Amino acid sequence: MTAAQCKSALQQNLTESIHQALNLKQILEDERTALELQDTTALDDAAISKRHSVGKLDDLDRNRRKIAVECGVVESAESPSELISWCDQQDEIATLWSQFMGIAETCRNLNAENGAIIRVRQGQVNNALQILRDGTTDVNTYGPTGRNGGELKTRSLAEA
C-alpha cells in the first residue's frame, strides 16, 4: 500500500471512528438522563445501544491495525504516530486522531460518571434490603460502644 493509499484508508477509518464515537457519546448522555429519571426501559435501550456502538468501535480499531500492517508499519495500541508520520505530511490524519481521542476521553469520563451513579444506587438498594432483613443499615458501622455491628443476622425477606 502506498502512502497515499494508506492516508486515504486511515482518513476513512478515523472519520467513521469519530462518527461512531460521537454516537457513543450521545448514547452515554441518554443513559445519564435515563439514570436521572430512573427510566428502566431507556436504560435497557441505552445498554443495548452502547454494546452495539462499542462493538463497532472495536471493529474500526481492528481495521485501523490491519491498515497499519498492510502499510508495513508497526504501531502501538495507544498511538499510531509512526503510521501517521509515514503517510501524512500535512498532519490531516494527526488532526483526525486527536479529535477522535478527545471524543474517546469524553466517552470514558461519561461512562465513569454513569457507573458511579449506578454504584451509589446499588448501595442504596442494598442498604434498604439490609434494613428489611434485620433492621440494620450496615454491618460495617460502629455501635455506641465503638465496636462494629457484630455478626450479620440473616433472615429471609419473608421473615422480615
N, CA and C of each residue as an Amber inpcrd file, in Angstrom:
protein
   480
   0.8550000  -1.1750000   0.0000000   0.0000000   0.0000000   0.0000000
   0.9010000   1.2370000   0.0000000   0.6050000   2.1730000  -0.8560000
   1.3880000   3.4100000  -0.9190000   0.9920000   4.3400000   0.2340000
   1.8060000   5.3630000   0.4500000   1.4990000   6.3330000   1.4990000
   0.1600000   7.0200000   1.2330000  -0.1180000   7.3400000  -0.0220000
  -1.3880000   7.9950000  -0.3620000  -2.5630000   7.0600000  -0.1050000
  -2.4210000   5.7870000  -0.4420000  -3.4900000   4.8230000  -0.1940000
  -3.6990000   4.6250000   1.3080000  -2.5860000   4.5740000   2.0110000
  -2.6550000   4.4350000   3.4640000  -3.3670000   5.6410000   4.0820000
  -3.0070000   6.8170000   3.6510000  -3.6250000   8.0380000   4.1690000
  -5.1280000   8.0300000   3.9040000  -5.5150000   7.6500000   2.7060000
  -6.9300000   7.6060000   2.3590000  -7.6810000   6.5950000   3.2320000
  -7.0860000   5.4110000   3.4200000  -7.7260000   4.3850000   4.2430000
  -7.8460000   4.8440000   5.6940000  -6.7950000   5.4860000   6.2030000
  -6.8380000   5.9910000   7.5770000  -7.8520000   7.1170000   7.7410000
  -7.9210000   8.0050000   6.7540000  -8.9130000   9.0850000   6.8270000
 -10.3170000   8.5100000   6.9050000 -10.5920000   7.5440000   6.0760000
 -11.9210000   6.9240000   6.0870000 -12.1730000   6.2400000   7.4260000
 -11.1940000   5.4810000   7.9130000 -11.3410000   4.7670000   9.1700000
 -11.5580000   5.7370000  10.3310000 -10.7440000   6.7860000  10.3960000
 -10.8630000   7.7300000  11.5100000 -12.1320000   8.5590000  11.4220000
 -12.5660000   8.8910000  10.2170000 -13.8280000   9.6190000  10.0630000
 -14.9880000   8.7680000  10.5750000 -14.9870000   7.4830000  10.2250000
 -16.0180000   6.5700000  10.7270000 -15.8940000   6.4000000  12.2440000
 -14.6710000   6.3350000  12.7440000 -14.4500000   6.1910000  14.1790000
 -14.9700000   7.4140000  14.9390000 -14.7170000   8.5880000  14.4050000
 -15.2170000   9.8190000  15.0330000 -16.7450000   9.8180000  15.0440000
 -17.3360000   9.4560000  13.9290000 -18.8060000   9.3910000  13.8420000
 -19.3470000   8.4070000  14.8900000 -18.7240000   7.2440000  14.9950000
 -19.1870000   6.2370000  15.9510000 -18.9470000   6.6790000  17.3880000
 -17.8340000   7.3470000  17.6520000 -17.5520000   7.8470000  18.9970000
 -18.5620000   8.9370000  19.3950000 -18.9320000   9.7850000  18.4530000
 -19.9620000  10.7940000  18.7390000 -21.3050000  10.1220000  19.0270000
 -21.5840000   9.0470000  18.3120000 -22.8030000   8.2750000  18.5650000
 -22.7630000   7.6930000  19.9820000 -21.6160000   7.1330000  20.3660000
 -21.4710000   6.5780000  21.7160000 -21.6250000   7.6740000  22.7680000
 -21.0770000   8.8340000  22.5100000 -21.2150000   9.9660000  23.4430000
 -22.6870000  10.2950000  23.6630000 -23.4620000  10.3150000  22.5870000
 -24.8950000  10.5960000  22.7100000 -25.6070000   9.4930000  23.4970000
 -25.2240000   8.2550000  23.2470000 -25.8170000   7.1290000  23.9830000
 -25.5240000   7.2770000  25.4750000 -24.2960000   7.6390000  25.8230000
 -23.9270000   7.8090000  27.2270000 -24.6780000   8.9760000  27.8630000
 -24.8960000  10.0280000  27.1110000 -25.6970000  11.1520000  27.6170000
 -27.1500000  10.7260000  27.8190000 -27.6720000   9.9240000  26.8960000
 -29.0330000   9.3950000  27.0440000 -29.1260000   8.4620000  28.2530000
 -28.0720000   7.6740000  28.4560000 -28.0300000   6.7760000  29.6130000
 -28.0640000   7.5970000  30.8990000 -27.3270000   8.6950000  30.9320000
 -27.3010000   9.5590000  32.1170000 -28.6940000  10.1160000  32.3980000
 -29.3680000  10.5550000  31.3530000 -30.7370000  11.0700000  31.5150000
 -31.6560000   9.9740000  32.0500000 -31.5240000   8.7740000  31.5030000
 -32.3470000   7.6440000  31.9560000 -32.0570000   7.3190000  33.4210000
 -30.7940000   7.4190000  33.8300000 -30.4440000   7.1890000  35.2300000
 -31.0920000   8.2410000  36.1280000 -31.0300000   9.4940000  35.6980000
 -31.6130000  10.5800000  36.4910000 -33.1240000  10.4380000  36.6110000
 -33.7690000   9.9760000  35.5250000 -35.2230000   9.8100000  35.5210000
 -35.6500000   8.4440000  36.0530000 -34.6770000   7.5710000  36.3050000
 -34.9210000   6.1940000  36.7300000 -35.8390000   5.4700000  35.7480000
 -35.5570000   5.6790000  34.4690000 -36.3260000   5.0850000  33.3730000
 -35.6540000   3.7670000  32.9610000 -36.1830000   2.6630000  33.4740000
 -35.5390000   1.3650000  33.2310000 -35.6100000   0.9390000  31.7660000
 -36.6520000   1.2820000  31.0740000 -36.7480000   0.9340000  29.6480000
 -35.6680000   1.6610000  28.8580000 -35.5090000   2.9510000  29.1270000
 -34.4760000   3.7310000  28.4360000 -33.0770000   3.2370000  28.8180000
 -32.9020000   2.7880000  30.0690000 -31.6100000   2.2400000  30.4860000
 -31.2920000   0.9490000  29.7310000 -32.3030000   0.1090000  29.5840000
 -32.1010000  -1.1280000  28.8180000 -31.7350000  -0.8130000  27.3760000
 -32.4520000   0.1400000  26.7820000 -32.1640000   0.5410000  25.4000000
 -30.7500000   1.1080000  25.2730000 -30.3580000   1.9160000  26.2420000
 -29.0150000   2.5080000  26.2200000 -27.9430000   1.4290000  26.3460000
 -28.1800000   0.4420000  27.1910000 -27.1980000  -0.6370000  27.3610000
 -27.0090000  -1.4120000  26.0640000 -28.1050000  -1.7000000  25.3840000
 -28.0310000  -2.4190000  24.1050000 -27.3080000  -1.5660000  23.0650000
 -27.6830000  -0.2980000  22.9790000 -27.0460000   0.6130000  22.0120000
 -25.5710000   0.7950000  22.3120000 -25.2250000   0.8940000  23.5890000
 -23.8320000   1.0810000  23.9880000 -22.9990000  -0.1360000  23.5830000
 -23.5290000  -1.3120000  23.8420000 -22.8200000  -2.5420000  23.4790000
 -22.5900000  -2.6080000  21.9710000 -23.5960000  -2.2400000  21.2050000
 -23.5030000  -2.2400000  19.7460000 -22.4760000  -1.2150000  19.2590000
 -22.5090000  -0.0260000  19.8310000 -21.5930000   1.0440000  19.4350000
 -20.1490000   0.7030000  19.7720000 -19.9270000   0.1630000  20.9540000
 -18.5680000  -0.2330000  21.3520000 -18.0690000  -1.3460000  20.4360000
 -18.9460000  -2.2580000  20.0530000 -18.5690000  -3.3090000  19.1140000
 -18.1150000  -2.7390000  17.7800000 -18.8330000  -1.7290000  17.2910000
 -18.4370000  -1.0780000  16.0370000 -17.0840000  -0.3810000  16.1810000
 -16.8640000   0.2720000  17.3180000 -15.5760000   0.9290000  17.5510000
 -14.4440000  -0.0990000  17.6180000 -14.6930000  -1.2320000  18.2260000
 -13.6880000  -2.3040000  18.2570000 -13.3630000  -2.7830000  16.8440000
 -14.4040000  -2.9380000  16.0210000 -14.1910000  -3.3530000  14.6290000
 -13.3460000  -2.3280000  13.8770000 -13.6470000  -1.0510000  14.0810000
 -12.8850000   0.0090000  13.4240000 -11.4330000   0.0230000  13.8980000
 -11.2200000  -0.2480000  15.1710000  -9.8540000  -0.2880000  15.6890000
  -9.0860000  -1.4600000  15.0710000  -9.7370000  -2.6140000  14.9820000
  -9.0800000  -3.7540000  14.3280000  -8.7480000  -3.4300000  12.8730000
  -9.6540000  -2.7480000  12.1990000  -9.4200000  -2.3570000  10.8130000
  -8.2440000  -1.3820000  10.7080000  -8.1430000  -0.4480000  11.6370000
  -7.0230000   0.5130000  11.6410000  -5.7040000  -0.2320000  11.8080000
  -5.6870000  -1.2080000  12.6900000  -4.4720000  -2.0020000  12.8890000
  -4.1320000  -2.8130000  11.6370000  -5.1580000  -3.2890000  10.9670000
  -4.9540000  -4.0360000   9.7210000  -4.3480000  -3.1240000   8.6570000
  -4.8270000  -1.9030000   8.5860000  -4.2710000  -0.9180000   7.6490000
  -2.7890000  -0.7170000   7.9370000  -2.4490000  -0.6030000   9.2160000
  -1.0430000  -0.4070000   9.5960000  -0.1870000  -1.5720000   9.1160000
  -0.6760000  -2.7840000   9.2990000   0.0710000  -3.9640000   8.8540000
   0.2260000  -3.9510000   7.3380000  -0.8620000  -3.6080000   6.6300000
  -0.8100000  -3.5580000   5.1710000   0.1570000  -2.4800000   4.6770000
   0.3390000  -1.4590000   5.4870000   1.2780000  -0.3880000   5.1330000
   2.6970000  -0.7260000   5.5710000   2.8430000  -1.8300000   6.2870000
   4.1660000  -2.2480000   6.7230000   4.6940000  -1.4650000   7.9030000
   3.7900000  -0.8960000   8.6870000   4.1900000  -0.0770000   9.8290000
   3.6360000  -0.7160000  11.0980000   4.4950000  -0.8690000  12.0920000
   4.0630000  -1.3850000  13.3860000   3.6960000  -0.1870000  14.2420000
   2.5610000  -0.2980000  14.9200000   2.1280000   0.8150000  15.7600000
   1.8330000   0.3230000  17.1580000   1.8440000   1.2370000  18.0970000
   1.4750000   0.8870000  19.4680000  -0.0380000   0.9740000  19.5840000
  -0.5630000   0.3770000  20.6230000  -2.0120000   0.3850000  20.8280000
  -2.5370000   1.7930000  21.1070000  -1.7270000   2.6230000  21.7580000
  -2.1860000   3.9420000  22.1680000  -2.1050000   4.9900000  21.0620000
  -1.1300000   4.8770000  20.1990000  -0.9210000   5.9430000  19.2280000
  -0.3430000   5.3970000  17.9270000  -0.9880000   5.7260000  16.8390000
  -0.4540000   5.3020000  15.5440000   0.5220000   6.3320000  14.9700000
   1.3540000   6.9100000  15.8190000   2.1990000   8.0310000  15.3980000
   3.1520000   7.6770000  14.2620000   3.7380000   6.4920000  14.2990000
   4.6650000   6.1140000  13.2270000   3.9210000   5.9960000  11.8980000
   2.7560000   5.4060000  11.9510000   1.9300000   5.2650000  10.7470000
   1.5220000   6.6310000  10.2090000   1.0910000   7.5070000  11.0910000
   0.6590000   8.8470000  10.6820000   1.8260000   9.6160000  10.0610000
   2.9690000   9.5900000  10.7060000   4.1010000  10.3520000  10.1630000
   4.5770000   9.7870000   8.8210000   4.3930000   8.4920000   8.6020000
   4.8010000   7.8760000   7.3420000   3.9140000   8.3170000   6.1750000
   2.6080000   8.4220000   6.4160000   1.7050000   8.6580000   5.2730000
   1.0910000  10.0510000   5.2280000   1.3110000  10.8800000   6.2400000
   0.5850000  12.1510000   6.2990000   1.5090000  13.2980000   6.6690000
   2.0630000  13.9150000   5.6710000   2.9780000  15.0380000   5.9130000
   2.2260000  16.3190000   6.2900000   0.9500000  16.4210000   5.9670000
   0.1700000  17.6320000   6.2370000  -0.5570000  17.5920000   7.5900000
  -0.3650000  16.5370000   8.3500000  -0.9820000  16.3740000   9.6790000
  -2.5050000  16.2870000   9.6490000  -3.0920000  15.9410000   8.5270000
  -4.5440000  15.7820000   8.4580000  -4.9900000  14.5830000   9.2900000
  -4.2550000  13.4930000   9.1880000  -4.5880000  12.2890000   9.9590000
  -4.3470000  12.5490000  11.4440000  -3.2840000  13.2430000  11.7620000
  -2.9890000  13.5620000  13.1630000  -4.1180000  14.3840000  13.7720000
  -4.6740000  15.2900000  12.9970000  -5.7950000  16.0980000  13.4800000
  -7.0150000  15.2260000  13.7420000  -7.3100000  14.3200000  12.8070000
  -8.4340000  13.4010000  12.9940000  -8.2040000  12.5160000  14.2130000
  -6.9770000  11.9940000  14.3650000  -6.6480000  11.1420000  15.5020000
  -6.8410000  11.9040000  16.8100000  -6.3730000  13.1340000  16.8590000
  -6.5140000  13.9530000  18.0590000  -7.9910000  14.2010000  18.3770000
  -8.7720000  14.4840000  17.3530000 -10.2030000  14.7010000  17.5450000
 -10.8650000  13.4250000  18.0750000 -10.5190000  12.2980000  17.4890000
 -11.0820000  11.0190000  17.9280000 -10.7160000  10.7390000  19.3830000
  -9.4460000  10.9430000  19.7400000  -9.0140000  10.6750000  21.1070000
  -9.7020000  11.6000000  22.1110000  -9.9700000  12.8370000  21.7250000
 -10.6970000  13.7590000  22.6020000 -12.1140000  13.2750000  22.8710000
 -12.7810000  12.8060000  21.8300000 -14.1490000  12.2840000  21.9920000
 -14.1180000  11.0060000  22.8230000 -13.1190000  10.1590000  22.5900000
 -12.9930000   8.9190000  23.3590000 -12.7970000   9.2220000  24.8400000
 -12.0040000  10.2300000  25.1520000 -11.7900000  10.6270000  26.5540000
 -13.0970000  11.1270000  27.1790000 -13.8640000  11.9030000  26.4360000
 -15.1630000  12.3680000  26.9170000 -16.0720000  11.1780000  27.2000000
 -16.0780000  10.2020000  26.2980000 -16.9010000   8.9930000  26.4810000
 -16.4550000   8.2270000  27.7230000 -15.1600000   8.1000000  27.9160000
 -14.6300000   7.3880000  29.0840000 -15.1000000   8.0830000  30.3730000
 -15.0550000   9.4220000  30.3880000 -15.4880000  10.1720000  31.5690000
 -16.9900000  10.0280000  31.8020000 -17.7840000  10.1290000  30.7410000
 -19.2340000   9.9670000  30.8750000 -19.5720000   8.5740000  31.3940000
 -18.9080000   7.5640000  30.8630000 -19.1620000   6.1960000  31.2890000
 -18.7870000   6.0060000  32.7580000 -17.6830000   6.6060000  33.1870000
 -17.2740000   6.5160000  34.5890000 -18.2900000   7.1930000  35.5070000
 -18.7990000   8.3440000  35.0970000 -19.8110000   9.0560000  35.8920000
 -21.0920000   8.2330000  35.9850000 -21.5170000   7.6590000  34.8640000
 -22.7190000   6.8240000  34.8810000 -22.5170000   5.6100000  35.7770000
 -21.3330000   5.0190000  35.7130000 -21.0280000   3.8760000  36.5700000
 -21.0650000   4.2460000  38.0450000 -20.5810000   5.4360000  38.3790000
 -20.6040000   5.8940000  39.7700000 -22.0410000   6.0600000  40.2550000
 -22.8970000   6.6000000  39.4130000 -24.3170000   6.7510000  39.7750000
 -24.9300000   5.3760000  40.0330000 -24.6190000   4.4270000  39.1730000
 -25.1670000   3.0740000  39.3200000 -24.6730000   2.4420000  40.6230000
 -23.3870000   2.6070000  40.9530000 -22.8510000   2.0290000  42.1930000
 -23.5110000   2.6540000  43.4220000 -23.7430000   3.9630000  43.4000000
 -24.4140000   4.6180000  44.5320000 -25.8300000   4.0840000  44.6810000
 -26.5380000   3.9850000  43.5730000 -27.9150000   3.4660000  43.6260000
 -27.9420000   2.0200000  44.1160000 -26.9770000   1.2300000  43.6800000
 -26.9210000  -0.1560000  44.1270000 -26.6670000  -0.2140000  45.6330000
 -25.8190000   0.6640000  46.1400000 -25.5820000   0.7260000  47.5800000
 -26.8460000   1.0900000  48.3420000 -27.6310000   2.0100000  47.7840000
 -28.8860000   2.3950000  48.4260000 -29.8570000   1.2230000  48.4700000
 -29.9350000   0.4950000  47.3870000 -30.8220000  -0.6730000  47.3380000
 -30.3470000  -1.7330000  48.3290000 -29.0400000  -1.9770000  48.3710000
 -28.5040000  -2.9650000  49.3020000 -28.7820000  -2.5690000  50.7490000
 -28.6440000  -1.2770000  51.0640000 -28.9550000  -0.8100000  52.4180000
 -30.4330000  -1.0030000  52.7430000 -31.3040000  -0.7020000  51.7940000
 -32.7420000  -0.8880000  52.0150000 -33.0640000  -2.3610000  52.2430000
 -32.4540000  -3.2260000  51.4670000 -32.6780000  -4.6660000  51.6580000
 -32.1580000  -5.1240000  53.0160000 -31.0250000  -4.5800000  53.4420000
 -30.4610000  -4.9410000  54.7490000 -31.4100000  -4.5180000  55.8640000
 -32.0050000  -3.3620000  55.7490000 -32.9660000  -2.8950000  56.7470000
 -34.1540000  -3.8400000  56.8030000 -34.6310000  -4.2590000  55.6400000
 -35.7610000  -5.1840000  55.6030000 -35.4060000  -6.5450000  56.2010000
 -34.1730000  -6.9660000  56.0290000 -33.7570000  -8.2840000  56.5240000
 -33.6290000  -8.3090000  58.0500000 -32.9080000  -7.3210000  58.6000000
 -32.6720000  -7.4060000  60.0460000 -32.7300000  -6.0620000  60.7720000
 -33.1790000  -5.0390000  60.1100000 -33.3630000  -3.7590000  60.7780000
 -32.1290000  -2.9090000  60.9120000 -30.9830000  -3.3600000  60.4050000
 -29.7840000  -2.5330000  60.4690000 -29.4630000  -2.0130000  59.0750000
 -28.7280000  -0.9260000  59.0410000 -28.3960000  -0.3560000  57.7380000
 -27.0960000  -0.8770000  57.1830000 -26.1390000  -1.2150000  58.0610000
 -24.8480000  -1.6520000  57.5410000 -24.0710000  -2.3330000  58.6510000
 -23.6190000  -3.5550000  58.4000000 -22.8510000  -4.2640000  59.4170000
 -21.4540000  -3.6830000  59.5670000 -21.0590000  -2.7880000  58.6910000
 -19.7220000  -2.1960000  58.7630000 -19.7070000  -0.8970000  59.5630000
 -20.8100000  -0.5440000  60.1940000 -20.8380000   0.6660000  61.0110000
 -20.5160000   0.3010000  62.4550000 -20.2250000   1.3040000  63.2800000
 -19.8960000   1.0870000  64.6750000 -21.0750000   1.4630000  65.5450000
 -21.2590000   0.6900000  66.5910000 -22.3310000   0.9550000  67.5340000
 -21.8790000   1.9240000  68.6130000 -22.7440000   2.1560000  69.6250000
 -22.4430000   3.1130000  70.6840000 -21.2070000   2.7470000  71.5040000
 -20.8450000   1.4680000  71.5350000 -19.6840000   1.0380000  72.3160000
 -18.3910000   1.1470000  71.5200000 -18.4730000   1.5370000  70.2570000
 -17.2860000   1.6600000  69.4320000 -16.9210000   0.3760000  68.7120000
 -17.7080000  -0.6320000  68.8970000 -17.4670000  -1.8980000  68.2080000
 -18.3350000  -1.9510000  66.9580000 -17.8730000  -2.7780000  66.0060000
 -18.6920000  -2.8650000  64.7900000 -19.9660000  -3.6340000  65.0910000
 -20.8550000  -3.6430000  64.1250000 -22.1910000  -4.2080000  64.2880000
 -22.2250000  -5.6700000  64.6530000 -21.1110000  -6.3480000  64.6550000
 -21.0920000  -7.7470000  65.0450000 -21.4590000  -8.6490000  63.8880000
 -21.9100000  -9.8150000  64.2470000 -22.2360000 -10.7870000  63.2130000
 -23.4970000 -10.3740000  62.4670000 -23.5050000 -10.6640000  61.2140000
 -24.6570000 -10.3620000  60.3740000 -25.7830000 -11.3250000  60.6980000
 -26.9270000 -10.7690000  61.0630000 -28.1030000 -11.5900000  61.3050000
 -28.8060000 -11.7420000  59.9650000 -28.9510000 -12.9450000  59.5240000
 -29.6070000 -13.1430000  58.2310000 -30.9710000 -13.7480000  58.4450000
 -31.9300000 -13.1680000  57.7680000 -33.2800000 -13.6870000  57.7220000
 -33.7410000 -13.5890000  56.2950000 -34.6600000 -14.4090000  55.9580000
 -35.2170000 -14.2780000  54.6180000 -36.0880000 -13.0450000  54.5900000
 -36.3250000 -12.5560000  53.4130000 -37.1520000 -11.3650000  53.2620000
 -38.5650000 -11.6240000  53.7730000 -39.0510000 -12.8330000  53.6680000
 -40.3940000 -13.1770000  54.1520000 -40.4860000 -13.0830000  55.6670000
 -39.3730000 -13.3260000  56.3750000 -39.3690000 -13.2440000  57.8240000
 -39.2760000 -11.8200000  58.3470000 -38.8360000 -10.9040000  57.5140000
 -38.5740000  -9.5370000  57.9550000 -39.8210000  -8.8070000  58.3610000
